[in-house]
Amino acid sequence: MVKKQGLDDVHAPVEDVEVPFSLKFLVIFMVLCLLALIAGLGIIAVRSGILAPLI
């Protein structure tokens, strides 16, 4: 017999779990901040001449 999954069931399939919009926004914001940090460090490295032998 198939058992119906409840809302409080920890063994429920992952597809049944809704992710809040605020958590999605937080993850996207953190990824964008990380990309901005990498780009900023790259620009600083190029302007200071650290990457000159590689280019």
Secondary structure, DSSP 8 states (H G I E B T S, - for coil): ------TT-TTS-GGG----HHHHHHHHHHHHHHHHHHHHHHHHHHHHTTTGGG-
